[in-house]
Amino acid sequence: MPKQTFRILKTLLLGLWLLPQTGTVLADSRKKEEAEFVEFLHSLPGDYDNLAQTQDEKDAQHTAVVLSIKPLNLQALGRLVLLARETAANDKRRVLAQRIWTLERDKEHHIVQRVYLFKEPQRWSQSIDNPEVLQALLPDDLQQLFGCELLWTRTDSGFSGSIRPNACRPAAEHEGMLVETSAELKGDDLLLSEQQAGTGRLSAQTDPASSYRFQRRGG
C-alpha cells in the first residue's frame, strides 16, 4: 500500500474514532450545564434580608430590606418566572420594589436573567396578601429593561452575575430607578449591586452604598 494512501486511511480512521468521543464530550458538557442550571434554580429563590449589614453600619448607608424571590407558574411569560419583591424590614407591607425575573440559558452557556417592571405597580401591590392576583399577569402588563440582563455563570464558590458592558440603557422614563448591575450567590449569601438609572449608559464606577449583602432566612 502506498504511504500516501496509508496516511489518508489512517486519518479517516482516526476521524471515525474521534466522532463518538466528541459526541460523548458534548453530551457530558450539556449534562454539566443542565445540572448547574438546576442547581441555580434551587439556590436562588428564598426569603432574604440585609439586617446583618445594617447592624454593622454606623453611618446608616443602607436601608434594612427584606427580599423575597418566589417562583411563579406563569406560562404566558416563560417557563421559568420569578417574582422579586423588596419590602421595608420594619414594615413588610411597605413595598420598595417589585419586579419579574425570567431565567433561561443562552447559546454562550450563560444563565440569563431578564428583568421586567410592572407598568402599573399599584395594580399589583395587593399581591403581597393575595399571590393568586399575579395569575392574571400578562406580557402587556410588564416592561422589559432591555440590555440590562444579568448573565450568570458558575464559580468555585457559587454563581456570579453581571450585565454586558455598555449594554444597559434604561429608558428615560425610568430615570432614578435602581438597576441591578452585578450579583453573587454563595450558599445563603446573596450580594446585589445596583446603580441609579439616568440618561445614557450606567456609570462604570460602583458606589459601596449600592451593594446590598443579603442572607437567606427561609424559603
N, CA, C and O of each residue as an XYZ file, in Angstrom:
876
protein
N       0.843     -1.193      0.000
C       0.000      0.000      0.000
C       0.879      1.244      0.000
O       1.771      1.362      0.840
N       0.645      2.187     -0.934
C       1.435      3.419     -0.969
C       1.335      4.158      0.364
O       0.307      4.122      1.040
N       2.438      4.832      0.724
C       2.481      5.546      2.011
C       1.406      6.626      2.081
O       0.798      6.832      3.132
N       1.169      7.322      0.956
C       0.197      8.406      0.963
C      -1.208      7.869      1.244
O      -1.966      8.453      2.019
N      -1.548      6.717      0.583
C      -2.847      6.100      0.810
C      -2.991      5.648      2.251
O      -4.056      5.789      2.852
N      -1.932      5.114      2.793
C      -1.950      4.654      4.181
C      -2.208      5.827      5.134
O      -2.978      5.721      6.088
N      -1.539      6.947      4.842
C      -1.725      8.117      5.698
C      -3.177      8.617      5.635
O      -3.744      9.017      6.651
N      -3.780      8.590      4.418
C      -5.167      9.017      4.261
C      -6.117      8.117      5.055
O      -7.006      8.594      5.760
N      -5.906      6.789      4.921
C      -6.750      5.845      5.648
C      -6.593      6.010      7.158
O      -7.558      5.926      7.917
N      -5.353      6.246      7.568
C      -5.089      6.433      8.995
C      -5.826      7.664      9.517
O      -6.386      7.649     10.613
N      -5.817      8.733      8.710
C      -6.504      9.969      9.096
C      -8.013      9.758      9.186
O      -8.666     10.234     10.115
N      -8.571      9.017      8.178
C     -10.002      8.745      8.174
C     -10.418      7.904      9.375
O     -11.441      8.171     10.006
N      -9.619      6.888      9.687
C      -9.924      6.025     10.824
C      -9.849      6.789     12.143
O     -10.652      6.575     13.051
N      -8.875      7.676     12.223
C      -8.742      8.496     13.424
C      -9.966      9.405     13.586
O     -10.470      9.601     14.692
N     -10.431      9.957     12.454
C     -11.607     10.813     12.495
C     -12.838     10.053     12.940
O     -13.634     10.551     13.735
N     -12.995      8.805     12.410
C     -14.134      7.988     12.803
C     -14.079      7.637     14.285
O     -15.112      7.552     14.950
N     -12.885      7.437     14.790
C     -12.729      7.122     16.213
C     -13.053      8.331     17.088
O     -13.599      8.194     18.182
N     -12.704      9.524     16.582
C     -12.913     10.735     17.368
C     -14.378     11.162     17.400
O     -14.811     11.813     18.351
N     -15.154     10.798     16.356
C     -16.555     11.233     16.296
C     -17.346     10.847     17.546
O     -17.953     11.721     18.165
N     -17.362      9.564     17.940
C     -18.117      9.220     19.154
C     -17.525      9.851     20.403
O     -18.246     10.184     21.344
N     -16.166     10.018     20.405
C     -15.549     10.660     21.567
C     -16.021     12.102     21.705
O     -16.319     12.575     22.803
N     -16.085     12.807     20.538
C     -16.550     14.201     20.548
C     -17.998     14.282     20.996
O     -18.375     15.163     21.770
N     -18.818     13.338     20.492
C     -20.215     13.315     20.885
C     -20.370     13.095     22.382
O     -21.241     13.695     23.012
N     -19.532     12.238     22.956
C     -19.579     11.976     24.396
C     -19.210     13.209     25.187
O     -19.840     13.528     26.196
N     -18.169     13.911     24.717
C     -17.722     15.135     25.397
C     -18.821     16.186     25.371
O     -19.084     16.838     26.381
N     -19.474     16.357     24.199
C     -20.553     17.342     24.087
C     -21.731     16.977     24.986
O     -22.325     17.841     25.632
N     -22.058     15.693     25.018
C     -23.172     15.248     25.857
C     -22.856     15.491     27.330
O     -23.713     15.942     28.089
N     -21.616     15.190     27.731
C     -21.216     15.410     29.127
C     -21.253     16.896     29.463
O     -21.641     17.283     30.565
N     -20.839     17.736     28.492
C     -20.844     19.180     28.715
C     -22.268     19.693     28.905
O     -22.520     20.526     29.776
N     -23.203     19.193     28.086
C     -24.599     19.613     28.207
C     -25.191     19.169     29.543
O     -25.945     19.910     30.173
N     -24.841     17.949     29.971
C     -25.339     17.455     31.252
C     -24.822     18.316     32.398
O     -25.552     18.610     33.344
N     -23.556     18.716     32.305
C     -22.969     19.558     33.342
C     -23.669     20.911     33.391
O     -23.990     21.413     34.469
N     -23.906     21.505     32.209
C     -24.580     22.806     32.154
C     -25.998     22.705     32.693
O     -26.454     23.592     33.414
N     -26.702     21.624     32.346
C     -28.066     21.443     32.826
C     -28.081     21.268     34.337
O     -28.968     21.783     35.018
N     -27.094     20.536     34.860
C     -27.011     20.342     36.307
C     -26.746     21.667     37.018
O     -27.307     21.928     38.082
N     -25.892     22.503     36.429
C     -25.612     23.818     37.010
C     -26.864     24.689     37.000
O     -27.142     25.399     37.966
N     -27.616     24.629     35.903
C     -28.844     25.412     35.778
C     -29.849     24.994     36.851
O     -30.458     25.841     37.506
N     -30.016     23.685     37.025
C     -30.945     23.169     38.027
C     -30.491     23.582     39.426
O     -31.310     23.958     40.264
N     -29.178     23.512     39.675
C     -28.644     23.928     40.972
C     -28.952     25.407     41.243
O     -29.327     25.775     42.356
N     -28.792     26.243     40.220
C     -29.059     27.667     40.364
C     -30.537     27.907     40.657
O     -30.880     28.725     41.511
N     -31.408     27.195     39.953
C     -32.853     27.363     40.148
C     -33.283     26.975     41.559
O     -34.244     27.528     42.093
N     -32.573     26.026     42.161
C     -32.888     25.629     43.518
C     -32.249     26.564     44.546
O     -32.751     26.701     45.661
N     -31.146     27.203     44.167
C     -30.389     28.020     45.115
C     -30.906     29.445     45.242
O     -30.853     30.017     46.330
N     -31.410     30.038     44.149
C     -31.752     31.458     44.151
C     -33.029     31.803     44.917
O     -32.990     32.720     45.737
N     -34.164     31.120     44.699
C     -35.398     31.515     45.399
C     -35.261     31.404     46.913
O     -34.530     30.556     47.426
N     -35.980     32.279     47.619
C     -35.964     32.248     49.080
C     -36.309     33.603     49.656
O     -36.606     34.553     48.931
N     -36.264     33.675     50.979
C     -36.501     34.926     51.702
C     -35.179     35.388     52.300
O     -34.522     34.642     53.026
N     -34.793     36.631     51.988
C     -33.514     37.188     52.415
C     -33.735     38.506     53.157
O     -34.784     39.138     53.030
N     -32.723     38.908     53.935
C     -32.683     40.269     54.470
C     -31.231     40.699     54.627
O     -30.319     39.873     54.616
N     -31.035     42.001     54.775
C     -29.683     42.556     54.942
C     -29.495     43.141     56.344
O     -28.741     44.098     56.519
N     -30.183     42.565     57.351
C     -30.126     43.089     58.709
C     -28.708     43.049     59.276
O     -28.294     43.969     59.981
N     -27.964     41.982     58.970
C     -26.584     41.900     59.465
C     -25.750     43.046     58.903
O     -24.896     43.589     59.603
N     -25.982     43.407     57.681
C     -25.259     44.511     57.055
C     -25.597     45.841     57.721
O     -24.700     46.628     58.023
N     -26.868     46.093     57.951
C     -27.270     47.380     58.534
C     -26.877     47.486     60.005
O     -26.595     48.581     60.491
N     -26.856     46.366     60.714
C     -26.476     46.394     62.121
C     -25.005     46.719     62.314
O     -24.613     47.268     63.344
N     -24.183     46.375     61.309
C     -22.745     46.634     61.399
C     -22.379     48.064     61.030
O     -21.246     48.490     61.252
N     -23.321     48.804     60.473
C     -23.025     50.145     59.977
C     -23.261     51.212     61.036
O     -24.197     51.128     61.831
N     -22.397     52.207     61.028
C     -22.546     53.331     61.942
C     -23.140     54.556     61.244
O     -23.690     55.446     61.893
N     -23.022     54.589     59.916
C     -23.490     55.759     59.172
C     -24.789     55.512     58.412
O     -25.209     56.362     57.627
N     -25.429     54.372     58.625
C     -26.732     54.059     58.014
C     -26.723     54.257     56.503
O     -27.584     54.941     55.949
N     -25.734     53.648     55.840
C     -25.664     53.749     54.380
C     -26.780     52.983     53.690
O     -27.238     53.371     52.615
N     -27.219     51.886     54.316
C     -28.194     51.015     53.672
C     -29.508     50.983     54.449
O     -29.532     51.081     55.675
N     -30.585     50.843     53.706
C     -31.900     50.629     54.298
C     -32.051     49.153     54.641
O     -31.586     48.292     53.894
N     -32.693     48.858     55.759
C     -32.968     47.467     56.127
C     -34.084     46.940     55.239
O     -35.198     47.465     55.247
N     -33.779     45.905     54.477
C     -34.688     45.409     53.433
C     -34.906     43.906     53.571
O     -33.988     43.160     53.914
N     -36.113     43.484     53.303
C     -36.427     42.063     53.145
C     -36.638     41.803     51.662
O     -37.447     42.469     51.017
N     -35.910     40.836     51.128
C     -36.006     40.467     49.714
C     -36.622     39.079     49.602
O     -36.111     38.112     50.167
N     -37.715     38.996     48.873
C     -38.388     37.720     48.650
C     -38.314     37.373     47.172
O     -38.739     38.157     46.323
N     -37.774     36.196     46.863
C     -37.666     35.710     45.478
C     -38.472     34.421     45.387
O     -38.094     33.402     45.965
N     -39.587     34.472     44.655
C     -40.509     33.344     44.618
C     -40.799     32.911     43.184
O     -41.015     33.759     42.318
N     -40.807     31.593     42.917
C     -41.192     31.105     41.580
C     -42.677     31.336     41.321
O     -43.502     31.254     42.231
N     -43.002     31.628     40.058
C     -44.393     31.808     39.642
C     -44.696     30.846     38.495
O     -43.842     30.578     37.650
N     -45.893     30.344     38.482
C     -46.329     29.477     37.385
C     -47.104     30.323     36.384
O     -48.334     30.362     36.395
N     -46.348     31.005     35.513
C     -46.954     31.904     34.523
C     -46.411     31.538     33.140
O     -45.423     32.110     32.679
N     -47.059     30.595     32.496
C     -46.588     30.106     31.207
C     -46.606     31.194     30.135
O     -45.844     31.124     29.170
N     -47.470     32.199     30.297
C     -47.548     33.267     29.304
C     -46.285     34.123     29.286
O     -45.997     34.784     28.289
N     -45.531     34.112     30.385
C     -44.316     34.915     30.479
C     -43.051     34.110     30.226
O     -42.006     34.680     29.912
N     -43.133     32.795     30.359
C     -41.950     31.979     30.151
C     -42.003     30.737     31.019
O     -42.875     30.588     31.874
N     -41.045     29.846     30.778
C     -41.033     28.572     31.511
C     -40.574     28.757     32.951
O     -41.053     28.070     33.853
N     -39.629     29.700     33.170
C     -39.069     29.915     34.498
C     -39.224     31.388     34.863
O     -38.490     32.244     34.369
N     -40.178     31.667     35.725
C     -40.537     33.047     36.077
C     -40.433     33.206     37.594
O     -40.866     32.335     38.348
N     -39.849     34.336     38.037
C     -39.704     34.610     39.459
C     -40.258     35.999     39.778
O     -40.175     36.916     38.961
N     -40.820     36.138     40.968
C     -41.207     37.433     41.495
C     -40.152     37.858     42.501
O     -39.869     37.123     43.447
N     -39.565     39.038     42.311
C     -38.579     39.590     43.247
C     -39.194     40.827     43.895
O     -39.428     41.836     43.231
N     -39.450     40.736     45.191
C     -40.098     41.837     45.899
C     -39.221     42.285     47.067
O     -38.751     41.463     47.853
N     -39.004     43.597     47.172
C     -38.272     44.175     48.298
C     -39.248     44.971     49.151
O     -39.999     45.804     48.644
N     -39.229     44.705     50.456
C     -40.075     45.433     51.388
C     -39.224     45.964     52.539
O     -38.129     45.462     52.793
N     -39.729     46.971     53.224
C     -39.020     47.512     54.391
C     -38.995     46.445     55.487
O     -40.003     45.789     55.748
N     -37.842     46.279     56.120
C     -37.702     45.235     57.136
C     -38.611     45.475     58.334
O     -39.038     44.522     58.986
N     -38.913     46.742     58.633
C     -39.763     47.049     59.778
C     -41.242     47.177     59.413
O     -42.080     47.443     60.274
N     -41.556     46.983     58.122
C     -42.946     47.044     57.674
C     -43.052     46.294     56.345
O     -42.858     46.879     55.280
N     -43.357     45.016     56.412
C     -43.354     44.181     55.218
C     -44.491     44.520     54.245
O     -44.541     43.995     53.133
N     -45.393     45.395     54.672
C     -46.443     45.827     53.754
C     -46.005     47.019     52.914
O     -46.683     47.394     51.957
N     -44.864     47.618     53.275
C     -44.357     48.756     52.501
C     -43.423     48.229     51.414
O     -42.272     47.890     51.689
N     -43.916     48.162     50.196
C     -43.158     47.605     49.069
C     -42.213     48.669     48.528
O     -42.638     49.763     48.155
N     -40.931     48.337     48.489
C     -39.915     49.243     47.968
C     -39.660     49.008     46.483
O     -39.383     49.947     45.736
N     -39.752     47.767     46.066
C     -39.542     47.420     44.655
C     -40.197     46.076     44.394
O     -40.217     45.203     45.261
N     -40.734     45.918     43.190
C     -41.361     44.661     42.794
C     -41.121     44.457     41.305
O     -41.510     45.279     40.476
N     -40.467     43.333     40.985
C     -40.098     43.069     39.593
C     -40.357     41.613     39.245
O     -40.534     40.761     40.117
N     -40.373     41.359     37.970
C     -40.469     39.993     37.467
C     -39.136     39.640     36.810
O     -38.598     40.409     36.013
N     -38.615     38.465     37.160
C     -37.402     37.946     36.529
C     -37.767     36.694     35.726
O     -38.586     35.888     36.166
N     -37.165     36.539     34.562
C     -37.261     35.271     33.834
C     -35.859     34.714     33.658
O     -34.892     35.470     33.560
N     -35.748     33.391     33.617
C     -34.450     32.733     33.523
C     -34.439     31.760     32.352
O     -35.405     31.035     32.115
N     -33.326     31.760     31.628
C     -33.121     30.783     30.562
C     -31.630     30.710     30.242
O     -30.852     31.561     30.673
N     -31.245     29.699     29.490
C     -29.852     29.581     29.065
C     -29.706     30.171     27.669
O     -30.616     30.059     26.847
N     -28.550     30.807     27.395
C     -28.305     31.318     26.054
C     -27.259     30.453     25.346
O     -26.743     29.495     25.921
N     -26.956     30.798     24.101
C     -26.017     30.000     23.314
C     -24.586     30.109     23.813
O     -23.736     29.293     23.455
N     -24.315     31.114     24.639
C     -22.979     31.289     25.188
C     -22.841     30.626     26.551
O     -21.867     30.853     27.270
N     -23.829     29.800     26.899
C     -23.807     28.990     28.118
C     -23.956     29.814     29.392
O     -23.592     29.352     30.473
N     -24.489     31.035     29.274
C     -24.828     31.814     30.447
C     -26.241     31.459     30.898
O     -27.051     30.966     30.113
N     -26.522     31.716     32.165
C     -27.889     31.728     32.657
C     -28.336     33.179     32.579
O     -27.774     34.034     33.264
N     -29.330     33.469     31.763
C     -29.745     34.846     31.503
C     -30.955     35.195     32.364
O     -31.993     34.538     32.295
N     -30.804     36.238     33.175
C     -31.894     36.745     34.000
C     -32.383     38.058     33.409
O     -31.690     39.073     33.471
N     -33.584     38.030     32.836
C     -34.182     39.244     32.276
C     -35.072     39.899     33.335
O     -35.728     39.219     34.125
N     -35.079     41.219     33.332
C     -35.791     41.982     34.352
C     -36.962     42.738     33.717
O     -36.806     43.399     32.691
N     -38.127     42.628     34.340
C     -39.326     43.310     33.861
C     -39.911     44.168     34.984
O     -39.922     43.770     36.149
N     -40.394     45.342     34.611
C     -41.071     46.233     35.543
C     -42.577     46.156     35.328
O     -43.038     45.871     34.223
N     -43.336     46.408     36.380
C     -44.782     46.487     36.262
C     -45.149     47.862     35.702
O     -44.702     48.883     36.224
N     -45.951     47.892     34.653
C     -46.380     49.174     34.081
C     -47.286     49.928     35.044
O     -47.269     51.159     35.085
N     -48.072     49.192     35.815
C     -48.963     49.795     36.808
C     -48.689     49.135     38.164
O     -49.438     48.250     38.578
N     -47.634     49.553     38.856
C     -47.237     48.889     40.110
C     -48.349     48.800     41.143
O     -48.485     47.780     41.819
N     -49.149     49.859     41.272
C     -50.191     49.862     42.282
C     -51.256     48.795     42.027
O     -51.880     48.285     42.957
N     -51.445     48.475     40.769
C     -52.453     47.472     40.418
C     -52.112     46.112     41.006
O     -53.005     45.317     41.297
N     -50.816     45.840     41.184
C     -50.374     44.529     41.639
C     -49.860     44.541     43.071
O     -49.357     43.529     43.559
N     -49.982     45.675     43.743
C     -49.460     45.776     45.112
C     -50.189     44.854     46.083
O     -49.614     44.433     47.087
N     -51.465     44.535     45.789
C     -52.230     43.670     46.680
C     -51.768     42.216     46.626
O     -52.214     41.395     47.428
N     -50.884     41.894     45.694
C     -50.395     40.518     45.581
C     -49.580     40.117     46.803
O     -49.336     38.928     47.009
N     -49.152     41.081     47.620
C     -48.392     40.748     48.825
C     -49.268     39.967     49.807
O     -48.766     39.139     50.567
N     -50.586     40.231     49.789
C     -51.531     39.499     50.634
C     -52.235     38.381     49.877
O     -52.696     37.407     50.471
N     -52.311     38.532     48.566
C     -53.030     37.558     47.753
C     -52.214     37.236     46.501
O     -52.458     37.817     45.443
N     -51.241     36.313     46.607
C     -50.365     35.990     45.470
C     -51.108     35.527     44.229
O     -50.585     35.643     43.121
N     -52.328     35.001     44.396
C     -53.096     34.497     43.257
C     -53.449     35.614     42.276
O     -53.777     35.349     41.119
N     -53.380     36.866     42.741
C     -53.648     38.004     41.862
C     -52.705     37.986     40.667
O     -53.084     38.390     39.568
N     -51.492     37.526     40.876
C     -50.480     37.532     39.823
C     -50.774     36.523     38.715
O     -50.155     36.585     37.653
N     -51.702     35.601     38.939
C     -52.048     34.638     37.904
C     -52.686     35.313     36.695
O     -52.740     34.729     35.612
N     -53.170     36.547     36.878
C     -53.769     37.292     35.766
C     -52.741     38.111     35.001
O     -53.086     38.801     34.042
N     -51.483     38.039     35.419
C     -50.428     38.835     34.797
C     -50.170     38.381     33.361
O     -50.041     37.186     33.095
N     -50.096     39.348     32.433
C     -49.837     39.081     31.020
C     -48.615     39.877     30.559
O     -48.243     40.849     31.217
N     -47.984     39.494     29.452
C     -46.810     40.230     28.957
C     -47.066     41.721     28.776
O     -46.163     42.530     28.988
N     -48.293     42.102     28.384
C     -48.602     43.522     28.176
C     -48.599     44.328     29.477
O     -48.585     45.559     29.448
N     -48.612     43.633     30.618
C     -48.604     44.321     31.908
C     -47.196     44.672     32.364
O     -47.017     45.326     33.392
N     -46.188     44.236     31.595
C     -44.800     44.403     32.002
C     -44.003     45.172     30.961
O     -44.382     45.248     29.792
N     -42.888     45.741     31.411
C     -41.968     46.426     30.512
C     -40.556     45.924     30.799
O     -40.071     46.035     31.925
N     -39.903     45.378     29.788
C     -38.569     44.819     29.982
C     -37.506     45.914     29.996
O     -37.584     46.884     29.242
N     -36.518     45.742     30.863
C     -35.343     46.610     30.855
C     -34.360     46.037     29.837
O     -33.503     45.230     30.198
N     -34.469     46.434     28.591
C     -33.651     45.859     27.529
C     -32.174     46.189     27.737
O     -31.807     47.315     28.071
N     -31.346     45.177     27.530
C     -29.907     45.352     27.674
C     -29.420     45.237     29.095
O     -28.214     45.236     29.342
N     -30.352     45.139     30.046
C     -29.985     45.097     31.467
C     -30.066     43.677     32.031
O     -30.229     43.500     33.239
N     -29.952     42.673     31.170
C     -30.000     41.294     31.636
C     -28.755     40.962     32.466
O     -27.647     41.392     32.145
N     -28.956     40.195     33.531
C     -27.823     39.678     34.288
C     -27.415     38.343     33.679
O     -28.258     37.473     33.456
N     -26.129     38.182     33.412
C     -25.600     36.933     32.859
C     -24.892     36.183     33.980
O     -23.845     36.613     34.464
N     -25.470     35.066     34.382
C     -24.935     34.289     35.499
C     -24.031     33.164     34.989
O     -24.321     32.542     33.967
N     -22.949     32.912     35.701
C     -22.061     31.787     35.404
C     -21.670     31.100     36.708
O     -21.725     31.696     37.783
N     -21.277     29.843     36.592
C     -20.843     29.062     37.762
C     -19.465     29.517     38.194
O     -18.601     29.762     37.353
N     -19.248     29.633     39.503
C     -17.935     29.943     40.055
C     -17.542     28.836     41.030
O     -18.326     27.925     41.295
N     -16.332     28.921     41.559
C     -15.872     27.906     42.509
C     -16.696     27.901     43.791
O     -16.804     26.875     44.462
N     -17.279     29.058     44.131
C     -17.999     29.170     45.399
C     -19.507     29.328     45.228
O     -20.231     29.397     46.221
N     -19.987     29.387     44.005
C     -21.417     29.564     43.777
C     -21.711     30.050     42.378
O     -21.351     29.391     41.402
N     -22.366     31.204     42.266
C     -22.712     31.777     40.974
C     -22.453     33.280     41.002
O     -22.578     33.932     42.038
N     -22.091     33.810     39.835
C     -21.820     35.237     39.705
C     -22.542     35.770     38.478
O     -22.561     35.124     37.429
N     -23.142     36.965     38.614
C     -23.883     37.552     37.504
C     -23.472     38.996     37.267
O     -23.118     39.712     38.204
N     -23.521     39.419     36.004
C     -23.199     40.807     35.657
C     -23.889     41.158     34.354
O     -24.275     40.275     33.587
N     -24.046     42.465     34.105
C     -24.632     42.908     32.845
C     -23.543     43.015     31.794
O     -22.363     43.108     32.130
N     -23.926     43.002     30.527
C     -22.960     43.194     29.457
C     -22.458     44.642     29.480
O     -23.261     45.564     29.620
N     -21.164     44.851     29.348
C     -20.621     46.214     29.394
C     -21.287     47.121     28.357
O     -21.427     46.759     27.189
N     -21.691     48.300     28.811
C     -22.259     49.357     27.948
C     -23.587     48.980     27.294
O     -24.059     49.691     26.406
N     -24.197     47.867     27.720
C     -25.435     47.427     27.067
C     -26.684     47.967     27.746
O     -27.709     48.177     27.098
N     -26.596     48.189     29.047
C     -27.788     48.573     29.809
C     -28.037     50.067     29.691
O     -27.270     50.876     30.212
N     -29.119     50.430     28.998
C     -29.506     51.828     28.829
C     -30.987     51.971     29.151
O     -31.820     51.964     28.245
N     -31.321     52.101     30.426
C     -32.731     52.218     30.794
C     -33.384     53.410     30.109
O     -32.753     54.446     29.898
N     -34.649     53.249     29.767
C     -35.373     54.324     29.096
C     -35.464     55.546     30.005
O     -35.377     55.433     31.228
N     -35.638     56.710     29.395
C     -35.641     57.965     30.138
C     -36.714     57.984     31.222
O     -36.526     58.601     32.270
N     -37.840     57.310     30.976
C     -38.921     57.358     31.963
C     -38.563     56.595     33.235
O     -39.258     56.710     34.244
N     -37.471     55.807     33.192
C     -37.056     55.069     34.382
C     -35.892     55.751     35.089
O     -35.233     55.138     35.929
N     -35.636     57.001     34.759
C     -34.542     57.720     35.404
C     -34.763     57.764     36.918
O     -35.864     58.046     37.391
N     -33.701     57.483     37.660
C     -33.794     57.471     39.116
C     -34.075     56.099     39.684
O     -33.942     55.900     40.891
N     -34.468     55.127     38.838
C     -34.745     53.786     39.298
C     -33.429     53.032     39.515
O     -32.450     53.267     38.806
N     -33.411     52.133     40.491
C     -32.226     51.332     40.744
C     -32.207     50.119     39.820
O     -33.198     49.399     39.698
N     -31.069     49.905     39.174
C     -30.898     48.794     38.236
C     -29.796     47.876     38.759
O     -28.702     48.338     39.082
N     -30.086     46.571     38.842
C     -29.076     45.614     39.287
C     -28.010     45.464     38.208
O     -28.321     45.200     37.047
N     -26.745     45.637     38.603
C     -25.651     45.567     37.640
C     -24.725     44.377     37.877
O     -23.999     43.974     36.969
N     -24.739     43.811     39.078
C     -23.935     42.613     39.349
C     -24.525     41.889     40.547
O     -25.271     42.469     41.335
N     -24.184     40.627     40.671
C     -24.717     39.812     41.766
C     -23.794     38.631     42.026
O     -23.093     38.165     41.127
N     -23.802     38.160     43.253
C     -23.067     36.951     43.629
C     -23.938     36.130     44.559
O     -24.550     36.663     45.485
N     -23.989     34.836     44.309
C     -24.738     33.913     45.147
C     -23.773     32.864     45.679
O     -23.228     32.067     44.915
N     -23.562     32.869     47.002
C     -22.655     31.925     47.649
C     -23.390     31.283     48.818
O     -23.478     31.868     49.898
N     -23.908     30.102     48.608
C     -24.662     29.447     49.665
C     -25.890     30.251     50.021
O     -26.764     30.460     49.179
N     -25.969     30.716     51.289
C     -27.109     31.504     51.738
C     -26.863     33.000     51.623
O     -27.700     33.792     52.054
N     -25.749     33.398     51.059
C     -25.407     34.813     50.916
C     -25.651     35.279     49.485
O     -25.205     34.645     48.528
N     -26.364     36.394     49.353
C     -26.660     36.978     48.047
C     -26.247     38.443     48.074
O     -26.779     39.232     48.855
N     -25.302     38.800     47.221
C     -24.822     40.180     47.130
C     -25.357     40.793     45.844
O     -25.098     40.278     44.757
N     -26.101     41.888     45.960
C     -26.650     42.586     44.803
C     -26.089     43.998     44.757
O     -26.142     44.725     45.749
N     -25.553     44.386     43.608
C     -25.052     45.739     43.413
C     -25.964     46.463     42.440
O     -26.321     45.925     41.391
N     -26.338     47.681     42.790
C     -27.286     48.453     41.989
C     -26.703     49.810     41.638
O     -25.848     50.339     42.348
N     -27.182     50.366     40.528
C     -26.852     51.736     40.161
C     -28.143     52.458     39.806
O     -29.126     51.850     39.381
N     -28.111     53.740     39.988
C     -29.292     54.540     39.673
C     -29.347     54.836     38.185
O     -28.368     55.287     37.591
N     -30.500     54.578     37.595
C     -30.673     54.794     36.163
C     -30.810     56.282     35.867
O     -31.483     57.018     36.589
N     -30.158     56.708     34.789
C     -30.280     58.068     34.305
C     -30.309     58.039     32.791
O     -30.596     56.997     32.201
N     -30.025     59.131     32.168
C     -29.979     59.145     30.711
C     -28.655     58.559     30.246
O     -27.621     58.775     30.877
N     -28.686     57.818     29.141
C     -27.457     57.229     28.610
C     -27.047     55.987     29.367
O     -27.879     55.321     29.983
N     -25.742     55.670     29.320
C     -25.221     54.458     29.954
C     -25.122     54.629     31.466
O     -25.053     55.740     31.992
N     -25.118     53.462     32.153
C     -24.886     53.488     33.584
C     -23.418     53.809     33.852
O     -22.548     53.505     33.036
N     -23.155     54.418     34.989
C     -21.788     54.773     35.338
C     -20.939     53.532     35.539
O     -21.422     52.518     36.042
N     -19.674     53.609     35.145
C     -18.758     52.481     35.319
C     -18.263     52.378     36.757
O     -17.718     51.346     37.149
N     -18.443     53.426     37.542
C     -17.998     53.436     38.924
C     -19.095     52.903     39.833
O     -20.274     53.208     39.651
N     -18.691     52.102     40.813
C     -19.641     51.498     41.735
C     -19.525     52.145     43.101
O     -18.439     52.201     43.678
N     -20.626     52.627     43.613
C     -20.685     53.221     44.943
C     -20.871     52.098     45.963
O     -21.793     51.295     45.823
N     -20.006     52.024     46.995
C     -20.155     50.959     48.002
C     -21.543     50.904     48.617
O     -22.011     49.835     49.008
N     -22.211     52.065     48.703
C     -23.547     52.096     49.289
C     -24.577     51.412     48.404
O     -25.699     51.157     48.842
N     -24.207     51.110     47.156
C     -25.152     50.486     46.229
C     -25.151     48.968     46.322
O     -25.956     48.309     45.665
N     -24.249     48.398     47.138
C     -24.151     46.943     47.272
C     -24.894     46.476     48.516
O     -24.588     46.898     49.631
N     -25.859     45.612     48.315
C     -26.651     45.083     49.422
C     -26.270     43.625     49.680
O     -26.286     42.794     48.772
N     -25.933     43.335     50.924
C     -25.493     41.997     51.316
C     -26.639     41.301     52.054
O     -26.920     41.582     53.219
N     -27.291     40.380     51.329
C     -28.444     39.674     51.882
C     -28.047     38.303     52.401
O     -27.104     37.684     51.908
N     -28.784     37.837     53.410
C     -28.630     36.479     53.916
C     -29.978     35.767     53.878
O     -31.012     36.346     54.211
N     -29.948     34.514     53.471
C     -31.199     33.749     53.387
C     -31.720     33.443     54.798
O     -30.977     33.023     55.684
N     -33.012     33.668     54.964
C     -33.648     33.394     56.256
C     -34.695     32.293     56.146
O     -35.211     31.818     57.157
N     -35.002     31.896     54.935
C     -36.004     30.848     54.771
C     -36.430     30.748     53.317
O     -35.862     31.411     52.448
N     -37.419     29.927     53.059
C     -37.923     29.786     51.701
C     -37.209     28.703     50.933
O     -37.524     28.464     49.767
